[in-house]
Amino acid sequence: MTSNRRTRRMRAATGAALAAAVLAVLAAQPVQAAAPGNPDTGSPAAGPLGADLPPGPFDDSFYLPPPAPPQGRPGDIIRWRPAFPGSNAANADAWQVMYLSTNARGERNTVVGTILVPKGVDAAQAHIVGFGPGTQGPAFKCAPSKAMERGTLYDQPAINDALSAGYAVALTDYEGYAPGEANKPTYIVGRSEGPALLDAVRAAQRLPQAGLSPDAQVALQGYSQGGGAVMWAGEMQPDYAPELDLVGVAGGGVPADLNEVAAGLDGYVGFGFLAFAATGLDFSYPDLALDSYLNETGRADLADARENDCVVELLAKYPFKKISDYTHTDPLPTAEWQQRLAENKLGQGRINAPVFQYHATTDEIVNTPQAEALRSTYCAKGMDVTWKTYPSDHLTGIFAGNADAGRFLADRFAGKPTTPNC
């Protein structure tokens, strides 16, 4: 009994220390601006590509999706506004856009993203980095574009490096962030994330104010949730966005197999991410009926998280919780959930551009073996893969691979030969 209590105290202290470390890292960041196949694209939307489309609105209603997505092509812009460029005010111009995309069920939807173009470059000649941000949290205030403006986006160093290199950046918020009851982030659902990222690049190319070329070379970069998003975008690109000149994909901390990731989080320090992922799947696939499995604690805590929690709270409030604490029946083993999890397992497609995949060797959030399995799957497909590991945990892995990822993409833009290590 005494030993068990001591173990629980040590685990709680570990969770609190990890949350404190995340908070310290976020506080140190500089402030910066704010489905298989092709969907039915319909007819071009009236107005989105015209320079006369007025900006706005300038409050949070900007994020509210229209009652029904307008007709148009994926990547067409519905609305735009200038974004606050924060500490890079002298170095980059920034805009927020709402653009058309495709949800996990292959239906037309809308997504918000941020487009940044470094000043002093010829935008028409600039390369574009489609950036997949990492986990931010379920509350609307945690949307990546809001985190960027607030100065809490831990991906900021990688974005700053891209801008300093002269690249434009197209960052997606992913599907679902909105005020109030409209807030339904589809966290970790690859078949939603892939189109959202590819269409952010298309939107960047179609925003007249940005001045970017539709023929620009494109690379994709992200870590954690973003690492999964860029791999999904890479796998889907040949069919979904074949016109994009994709030259490279750099993804770290990749959650490739959600079943394996879930097994590593249940009862451990990162349980909050597992709970967030369950709601993301449920928002993407209403047939999963998550609420029917939840107990009173589950309903209350998930509703509170959706309203209030970002990544620090996910770590600090839910360490070592279990699925059984929140449900009367575990939904994960059911046929319905397993079908959707299987649909969102990476490795079903092929990335036709060179890939840099990296991972922390002691990753306590996104376990390393399932990422190694993805690397093996990609190599078996004959893909051009460079794999690297770092002696770090998930948090420090965010920064461990940034420089190598940046160099990898710079070499791809420069047309240098790759050095795959399958």
N, C-alpha and C positions, 0 to 999 in steps of 0.2 A: 504494500500500500504506500509506504513512504517513498519507495523507488518510483512508483507510478506518478505520485504527486510531483516528485522532483523532475521527472521527464516532461510532464505537462508544463511545469513552470519554465523549463529550458526551452521548450518549443514556443511557448507564448513570447518569451523574451526574444527568440530568434525572429518571430513575425514582427514584433514591435521594432526591432533593430533594422530589419529590412525595409519596413515602411519609413522609418526615420532616414535611412540612407537614400531612398527614392526622393523624399521631400528635400533633402539637402542637395541632391543632384539637380532637381527641378529649380530650386531657388537660385542655383548658380548659372542657369541658362540665360543668355541675353534675350531681350525682347525683340520679336520679329513680326512682320506683318501677318497683320492679319490677311447565264442559261446556255445550254449547248446550242451551237449554231447561231444564226442571225435572227434577230427579232423582226416582226413586221414593222418596216420603217415608215410606211405611210408616205404622205406627200410632204415636201419641205414645209417647215413652219413659216408662217408669214411674219417676217420682221427680224427673227433672232440674229441673222447674219448681217443685217444692215447697220451701218455706222450711226443711223439716226435713232436706234433703240435707246430711250432715255435711261439714265441710271436710277437705281433705287429698287425698293424702298430702303431707308437707312436705319430702320429699327429691326428687331428680331423677326418681324413678319417676313423679312427677306427669305428666311429658312422654311417658311410654311409651303408645302407643296400645293399646287393647284388641285381643285377637286378631282380633275382628271388630267393626266399628262397630255399636252397638246400634240398634234400630229407633227412629225418631223423625223429627222435622222438622229441616231445616237450621237451625242456630242454637240447637237445644236443648242444654242444658248437661249434660255428663256428670259433671264434677267441678269444684270450685272451691276456692280457698283465699285468705286474705288475702295481699296482696303488700306488700313493703317499699316505703313511699312515699318513702324517701330524703330529699332536701333539701326536698321539699314536704310533709313529715310534718304540718305545721300547716295545710296548704292543701288537701290532697286525700286522699280515701280511695281505696284501690286493692285490686283483686282480680285474681287470675289465674283463667282458666277454660279448660277443655277443652270444646269444643263440636263438634257435628256440622256437617259441610259436604259439599262435593262436589268430587271430583278432576277432572283434565283429561279423563278418559275418561267422565265423567258418573256415576261410582260414589260411593256414600256413603263418607266418610272422617272423620277427626277432626283438629282443629287447636287449638293453644293460643293464647290471646290475653290481653291485659291491659285491664282496665276501670278508668278513673279518673273520679271525680266530685269536683268542687271542693267543699270544705266551705263552709257558709254560704249555699248556694243551695238553692232548692226543686227537688230532683231531678226531681220530677214535671213541672216546667215547663221543665227544661233542654233545650237543643238538644244534639245529638250529632254529634261529628266522628268519622267513621270514618277512622282514620289508617293509611296504608300506609307502613311504614318503608322506608328505602333499603337498599342492599346492605350486609350485615353480614359475610358470609363463610360458608364451608361447614362449619366445625366446630360441634358442638353448643353450645359455650360462646359462640358468636356469635349465638345466637337473639336476636331483638330484645328479648324480655322480660328475658333475662339481661344484655344490653348496657345496658338501662335501669337495672337494679339496680346494675350495675357502674359506671355513670357514663360509658360510652363511646358512647352512642347519639347520633350527630351530629344527629339530628332533634329532639333535646330542646328547643332553643329554640322551635320551632314548636309542640310539644306544650305547653310552659309557657305560651305565648301563648294557646292555646286554653283552657287551664284558667283563666288570669287573666281571660279574657273571660267566664267563667262557663259554658263548655261542658263537657259530659262528653266523654271521649275513649275510643274503642274501638279498640285497636291490635292488629293481628294479627301473629303470628309467621310466617304463611304455613304451608303444609303441609310436614311432614317433619322438623323439628328434634326430635331425641330422643337419649338416651344410647346409646353403643356402636354396634353394627351396625345398630340401628334408625334411626340418623341418616341421613335421605335427603331433604335439603331440595330442593324442586322450584323452584329459583331461576329467575326470569324467565319462567316459564310462565304466560302470562296467563290461560288457561282454568282454572288452579288458583287463581291469585291473586285473580281477580275474586270467585268465590264465598267464598273465605276472608275477604275484607274485608267483603262484605255480611253474611255470617253472624256476624262479630264484632259488628256493629251489632245484629243480632237477639239475640245472646247478651247484650249489654249491656242490651237492653230486657227480657230475660227473667230476669235475675239479681235475685232478690227483694231482696238486700242493697243493690243499687244504687238501687232505687226510681225508675228511669227510666220514662218513659211509652212505651207501644207506638205512640203517635200523635206522638211527638216529631219535629220537623223534623230532617233529617239532611243533612250535607254530607260530602264526601270530600276528603282532602288527602294529598299525598305527593310525593316527589321521587325521581328516578332510578328504581330498582326500584319505589319507591312511586308515582312518577308514572305508570308503566305500569300498576300495580295499580289505581289509582283510575280510570283511563280504561277498563280492562277491567270494573271493577265498574260504572261508569256505563253502558257499552254493554250489559251483561248484566242490569242492574236491571229494565228493563221486563218481561222475561219471567221472570227468576229470583226477584226480590224485589219484585213490583209493589206490595206493601203499604207499603213504605218511602216516607216523604214526603221524597223527595230534592229539595233546593232548589239545590244547587250542587256543582261539582267543580273542584278546583284541583290541577293536576298540572304539575310541572316536570321538565326533563331526561328526557323520556319516550322510552323505547326502543320505538318503534312498529313498526319493521321489523327483526326479528332478523338477517336476512340482511345488511342494510346495516350494522347495528351490528357484526356479526362481521367484516365486511370492513375496518372501521376499526380493529379491535383486533388482528388477526393481524399479528404482527411489530412491534407498537407497545407503548407503555408500559402499556396496560391489558389485556394478554393474559390475566392471571390471571382477569379477569372473564369472558372468553370461555371459558376452561377450566371455570370454575364453572357457566356457563350450559349447557355441554355435558352436565355431570353432572346438572343440574336437569332438562333435557329427557329424559335417559335414565331418571331416577327416575320421571318422569311417564309415560313411554312405554317400557316394557321391551322392546317390539319393536324399538327403535332399536339395541339391542345394542352400546353404545359400546365395551365391553371388546374386542369382536372387531376393532376398528379400532386399538386402542392398541398401541404397542410397550412394551418393558420400562420405559423411562423414563416413559412416560405412565402406566402402571399404578402405578408406585412413587410418582410425584409427586402424582397425583390422590388416592391413598389417604392420603398424608401430609397433603395439604391438608384432606381430609375430617375428619381427626382433630385438626389443629392450627391451621389458618389462619383468620384474620379478615381484614378489609379491608386493614389495613396490610400484612400478609404477602402478600396477593394483589398489592399494588403493588410491594413490596420484593423479592420472590423471583422474579417472573416477567416483569420488563419486557423487551420486545423478543423474547420467545420466539415461536415460530411453531407452527402446527398440525402442520407436518411434523416438528418436534422431538419430538412426542409420539405420532405415529401412523405406521403403515406405509401406510395409505390414508386420505385425507381423507374423513370421513363426510358432510360438509355437502352436497356436490353430489348425493348419492344420492337416488333417488326417495323412499325412506322418510323421510329427514331433511327433504327439501324439503316433503313433505306436512305434516309436523308443524309446520314453521316457518310454512308458509302458514296453517295453522289458528290460529296464535298471532300473526298480524299484525293490529294494530289497524286500525280503520276499517271493519270489516265490519258493525258495528251502528251504532246512533244513540243518543246521549245526549240524553235529553229535558229535562234541566236545564241551566241556563247553565254554561258551561265557561270557566275561566281556564287557558290553556296558556302556559307560559313556558319559555325555554331560554337557555343561555349561547351567545354568538356564536362563541366559540372553544373549544367543548366537545371535549376530546380523548378522552373516554370514550364518550359517546353522541352520535354526530355530528349536527350541527344540520340538514342537509338532509332527513334522513328524518323529523325532527320537523316541519319545515315542510311536508312532503308530507302528513303526518297532518292538520295544520291545514287545508290545502287540501281534503282529502277531507271533513273535518267541515263546512267552509263550503259545499261543494257539496251536502251533504245538507240545507242550510238550518238547521243548528244555530246556537245562540246562543253564539258563541265570541269571547272576548277573548284576543288573542295579544300577548305582550310578550317582547322579548329584552333581555339584559343583557350588557355588555361584560366578560365574565369567562370563566373556564374551568369545568370541571364541578364541581370542589371548591368554589370560591367561589360558584358558582351555587346551591349548597345554601342559602346564607344570603341571597343577593341578592334572591330573590323572596319570602322569608318574609313580610315586612310587607305586600306587595301581595296575596299570597294570603290573608293574614288579613283584610285590609280587604274583599277580594272576598267572602269567606264571610260576614263580618259584614253586608255589604249584602244578601246573599241571605237571611239570617235575618231581617233587618229589612224585607224585602219591597220594597227600593228597585229602581228600574228599572235595567236593564243598559245597557252602552255597547259592544256588540259592534263589532269592526273587521274583519270579513271583507271 
